[in-house]
Amino acid sequence: MSLVTFLRWTMSRTSGKPVAVHVLQKRALSGADAITALRPFYFAVHPDFFGQHPREREVNENSLKRLNGYLENLQKPGFRSLKPTKLTFYVRETTERKDDILSAGFRSVSFTLNTKDILSTVQDVLRSCSLSMEHMQGLESSADGRPPEAGAAFYRPIRWDKTYYAFTGYRDPEQELEQAKRVEASLSLWLRNNEAEASEKQKSSLPRREELKRLKTELCNRLGLTDVRWQRSWGVTHRCSQLQSLSRFAQQNPESLHNLRGHTLVFTDQSGMNASGHVMLGTMDVHHQWAKLFERLPSYRALRQQTEWLKERISLLLGGVQVIHIERRGPLLTLEEHYRSLSAFHKRLLPRRPALHPRSLQDLALTLESGSWSPYLHELGHFIVPTACETHQLQTVLQSQAQEARRRVKRHEKLEVEERELVRWCQGELALSRLQKEPSLSSQQMMTCCRRLLEERPVQLQGLRLCVSHFYSVLQDGDLCIPWDWKG
């Protein structure tokens, strides 16, 4: 969640009430309350505040995605346990702490989450980052369903005079809220204030973009790669350096690379093979670790064959439904993890095989996720199935929701076609260099944004690279990000 979106959400939810009071009125700590309670943390680590420090911005961006995923999993009904999750954040500081503050005004904090509920997770995050927990008073009792003790003072946030913030150097939360509201006052105003910066950055990045294109083509041809991809939104300079590192490795170790032919290469956080069969190169790994990975690729091929066999067996047991894997943003699912999930699910199906007619569901698909909640139908038309679900429950969901699944799949396919046509038209009409969206955006959101852009026709966008997202930002290579629901 971006800073502006988070603030807008907080303001609409609280309707003028103090944030802490709004949280304390809940009897249980929900996911929405967790976001509100983590407000000081978001202000301290949000990537939008690290525009001049791309490496730290990237670390915080990745860690926030993993934290959000952790919180989402805690909210899923019937979850049993989560794997310990190690996170690293760069935390902004306004006071001097010479022992651990970097010259840029932030410090590095690493901690491991191993909590079982949302309240403990929020407290652990705030405590690990040495952030105030005063606004958490009373949450322990409300989360347990117990009312606060009789006579206990009801917590109210302190509102300091403006001179307090000027003297201490602390951030004034009310002032930051006002600044955020002014930033998203209108699309035209934001473009007038940022178009020059984006144009200058885009112009200066053109040589690097050409170098990136040359390096990628050269390596694909030399190593026989199908494609080279990046999991993270690294800048062009960062991507070039990764390809140059691989090129040096190829020159020094040509014998190690024959196993790579025919593969897609993905630069990501760890080395291995993902569930889609793509070779992952960890950007923090040294060349020795890359060499060991390339030597192990034949064994990965054998594991992938076993994985495909398991998918076929599961499909036969479930009326021909296809077992698919959808790549999402965040840590990639490794092939080993995918195989373990498929194997556990297959063993669970065998003793009590569902009574489904063969090939009755062959036009449908499902994805497996760790957990034990009830299976359900995704809005895009595929089923989300936990590996530990009950067989009879799965059969009921598949049979009762099959027609609705087919309807959603057709609707999604139709929307995708309409979206592609509208994006192509919008890019041409507005003379954009490029128009794309964040993966988290739906086709409906993207089309809504494109239609409004065609009505508004902002001239400042001509020749620029535009990314429709949830927030305003000028990226380091000149790409413009605007929220899909921008204000006119």
NORBELCOR-V784327 format. One record per pair of residues at least 6 apart in sequence whose ideal C-beta (glycine too) atoms are under 6 Angstrom apart, sorted by sequence separation. I is the first residue (numbers start at 1). J is the second residue. D is the distance in Angstrom with one decimal. If there is no record, write none. Layout:
I_J_D ; I_J_D
This chain:
50_56_5.0 ; 101_107_5.1 ; 115_121_4.4 ; 273_279_5.9 ; 274_280_5.5 ; 377_383_5.8 ; 378_384_5.5 ; 26_33_5.4 ; 50_57_3.8 ; 100_107_4.6 ; 126_133_5.1 ; 141_148_5.4 ; 165_172_4.3 ; 250_257_5.7 ; 14_22_4.7 ; 93_101_5.5 ; 272_280_5.1 ; 375_383_5.9 ; 376_384_5.6 ; 427_435_4.2 ; 473_481_4.2 ; 73_82_5.7 ; 115_124_5.6 ; 271_280_5.8 ; 314_323_5.3 ; 437_446_4.8 ; 23_33_5.1 ; 47_57_4.5 ; 138_148_5.4 ; 271_281_5.8 ; 375_385_4.4 ; 472_482_6.0 ; 271_282_4.1 ; 93_105_5.7 ; 216_228_5.2 ; 266_278_4.8 ; 268_280_4.9 ; 270_282_4.7 ; 311_323_4.3 ; 423_435_5.6 ; 467_479_5.5 ; 469_481_4.4 ; 471_483_5.7 ; 23_36_5.3 ; 47_60_5.0 ; 93_106_6.0 ; 373_386_5.4 ; 470_483_5.5 ; 23_37_5.6 ; 47_61_4.5 ; 92_106_4.9 ; 264_278_4.4 ; 265_279_5.3 ; 266_280_5.1 ; 267_281_5.4 ; 271_285_5.1 ; 372_386_5.5 ; 375_389_5.3 ; 465_479_4.6 ; 466_480_5.2 ; 467_481_4.8 ; 45_60_5.0 ; 70_85_5.4 ; 91_106_5.9 ; 371_386_4.1 ; 90_106_4.7 ; 91_107_5.5 ; 263_279_4.8 ; 267_283_5.5 ; 372_388_3.8 ; 464_480_5.5 ; 468_484_5.1 ; 19_36_5.6 ; 111_128_3.8 ; 138_155_5.8 ; 365_382_4.4 ; 366_383_4.0 ; 367_384_5.9 ; 368_385_5.7 ; 369_386_5.8 ; 370_387_5.8 ; 90_108_5.7 ; 91_109_5.4 ; 137_155_4.7 ; 271_289_5.8 ; 366_385_5.0 ; 368_387_5.6 ; 375_394_5.4 ; 449_468_5.0 ; 89_109_5.2 ; 109_129_5.3 ; 119_139_6.0 ; 88_110_4.5 ; 271_293_4.7 ; 375_397_4.8 ; 446_468_5.9 ; 345_368_5.7 ; 63_87_4.6 ; 119_143_4.6 ; 212_236_5.4 ; 377_401_4.7 ; 381_405_5.0 ; 419_443_4.4 ; 426_450_4.2 ; 63_88_5.8 ; 242_267_5.1 ; 422_447_5.4 ; 63_89_5.4 ; 86_112_4.7 ; 209_236_5.6 ; 212_239_5.6 ; 273_300_4.5 ; 277_304_5.4 ; 341_368_5.0 ; 381_408_3.6 ; 416_443_5.9 ; 419_446_5.6 ; 426_453_5.8 ; 84_112_5.2 ; 85_113_4.6 ; 208_236_4.5 ; 212_240_5.2 ; 215_243_4.1 ; 377_405_5.7 ; 381_409_3.5 ; 415_443_4.1 ; 419_447_5.5 ; 422_450_4.9 ; 426_454_5.8 ; 59_88_5.8 ; 60_89_5.6 ; 208_237_5.8 ; 211_240_5.6 ; 432_461_6.0 ; 60_90_5.7 ; 84_114_4.4 ; 433_463_5.6 ; 205_236_5.6 ; 381_412_5.7 ; 430_461_5.3 ; 431_462_4.4 ; 433_464_6.0 ; 434_465_4.2 ; 435_466_5.2 ; 436_467_5.5 ; 437_468_4.4 ; 438_469_4.5 ; 303_335_5.8 ; 307_339_4.9 ; 310_342_4.1 ; 314_346_5.6 ; 317_349_5.1 ; 380_412_5.0 ; 433_465_4.9 ; 313_346_5.9 ; 56_90_4.2 ; 223_257_5.6 ; 432_466_5.4 ; 231_266_5.8 ; 256_291_4.9 ; 259_294_5.4 ; 449_484_4.2 ; 6_42_5.7 ; 303_339_6.0 ; 310_346_5.4 ; 317_353_5.7 ; 34_71_5.8 ; 223_260_5.2 ; 224_261_3.5 ; 227_264_4.6 ; 228_265_5.0 ; 229_266_4.8 ; 230_267_5.0 ; 231_268_4.0 ; 319_356_3.5 ; 354_391_5.7 ; 91_129_5.2 ; 226_264_4.8 ; 249_287_5.0 ; 253_291_5.9 ; 256_294_4.7 ; 259_297_4.0 ; 319_357_5.9 ; 320_359_4.2 ; 352_391_4.4 ; 445_484_4.6 ; 225_265_5.5 ; 321_361_4.2 ; 319_360_4.4 ; 320_361_5.4 ; 324_365_4.7 ; 326_367_5.7 ; 354_395_4.0 ; 364_405_5.3 ; 319_361_3.9 ; 320_362_3.2 ; 345_387_4.7 ; 3_46_4.7 ; 49_92_5.9 ; 70_113_5.8 ; 321_364_5.0 ; 322_365_4.4 ; 324_367_5.8 ; 344_387_5.2 ; 441_484_5.9 ; 31_75_4.9 ; 45_89_4.7 ; 74_118_5.4 ; 3_48_4.8 ; 321_366_5.5 ; 45_91_5.7 ; 341_387_5.2 ; 44_91_4.9 ; 44_92_5.1 ; 275_325_4.5 ; 274_332_4.5 ; 275_333_4.4 ; 275_335_5.8 ; 272_334_5.2 ; 273_335_4.4 ; 275_338_3.7 ; 268_332_5.8 ; 94_169_4.6 ; 94_170_5.7 ; 34_118_5.0 ; 38_122_5.9 ; 41_125_5.8 ; 37_122_5.0 ; 34_122_5.3 ; 29_118_5.0 ; 29_119_4.5 ; 41_131_5.8 ; 40_131_4.9 ; 329_439_5.7 ; 24_138_5.1 ; 29_143_4.7 ; 20_135_4.0 ; 27_142_5.6 ; 28_143_5.6 ; 27_145_5.9 ; 20_155_6.0 ; 20_157_5.1 ; 18_157_4.9 ; 7_177_5.9 ; 7_180_4.6 ; 4_180_5.3 ; 4_184_5.4 ; 54_235_5.9 ; 235_476_4.7 ; 236_477_4.9 ; 235_477_5.4 ; 69_330_5.6 ; 65_330_4.7 ; 195_460_4.1 ; 198_464_5.8 ; 191_458_5.6 ; 191_460_4.0 ; 188_458_6.0 ; 205_477_4.1 ; 205_478_5.5 ; 198_474_5.0 ; 202_478_2.8 ; 197_474_5.5 ; 201_478_3.5 ; 194_474_5.3 ; 198_478_5.0 ; 190_472_5.5 ; 198_480_5.1 ; 79_371_5.3 ; 80_372_5.8 ; 78_372_4.8 ; 76_371_5.9 ; 78_373_3.9 ; 77_373_4.6 ; 76_373_5.2 ; 187_486_4.3 ; 186_487_5.2 ; 54_476_5.6 ; 5_470_4.9 ; 5_471_5.9 ; 4_471_5.1 ; 2_470_4.9 ; 2_471_3.1
